[in-house]
């Protein structure tokens, strides 16, 4: 929970809604992952998935913690480079990559995971990457919601594993001699065994590909997907046990297939920033209709996860005690009936202007926000040991309007 004093100070300085990230928690999450994996396999490299949270200060903290990045667009590549990540620490994993995407990837990323054989043909026309790595769909996948399950027969990502050998053979025939392999099968998983089983599956796929090619892979990337609890009932992912199980299978398969010591790569997003952030909102209106509604100044334009996946974010009312409560739906101001954060939740009796804080909003919060209904994107603040170290205000209406009409001046 965000410190009340900092929150009070922020509310005097910044207009709601805004996200607040805690630098100490981000650093702790980085260390937990690093320590767990390097204990069981020292050649592990961690690439933070920039799509989870791309706040400049957050990227700086992650860089200083010694992690690399995984990018999914030219914009993410550019900001990673601007943050100071070395080319060798920047990875690119896209899907249905355009020639423009691939051109950016070749320029800024030291490592590229290609989504398909057709991506290989497109990149080859530009230049052959130093290492050829394909994203494989191992035929299995699991995620917190259907929309975030990224492996298995209904997933749009990667090469079906049955076709993977052909892709690598094509790359080999085109002159590629250095290889990696990649998968990302789902997000927000909380069971250690899931990671071990999918790793095992990918290693077997890798085993048959690389032994038939007569080469060894330089890296094996098992993706991200390390989950966090969003409710009081969910058990946090045991990261130490996850690392132990994954590395056990990884090492056993490395010796079985005579891979030597390839780099084990992981791409966590949510695990690093999810529980380090909150969204601070203000009550703008209350209504007694067929149901009770409490409207706040954030909505699906600010935090889309509830509307998109039916995700739940715990709410807190730091300045109102839980005496006398009301069951209410909490909603935003967007003109869609899916703009509901939660139905029928007991909250203290709130007045207009009261604060509601949404927990665990540090991943896929701000990065998925939009200007829908012409609403400004939220502010972002980073605190470190009680101090504000980064402050970006909510988007300004005048700027939005100016940008909207910028094009008019260039009319043919
Ligand atoms: N690597 C790749 C290639 C990915 O596509 C993703 C996430 C990650 C790594 C990081 O996954 P994580 O460790 O954060 O699970 N918007 C959804 C999550 C979508 C995840 C998409 N890919 C949400 O709000 O839950």
Boltz pocket constraint, residues with backbone or C-beta under 6 A from the ligand:
constraints:
  - pocket:
      binder: B
      contacts: [[A, 49], [A, 52], [A, 70], [A, 93], [A, 147], [A, 148], [A, 184], [A, 186], [A, 187], [A, 188], [A, 223], [A, 224], [A, 225], [A, 226], [A, 267], [A, 268], [A, 269], [A, 270], [A, 271], [A, 305], [A, 363], [A, 364]]
      max_distance: 6.0
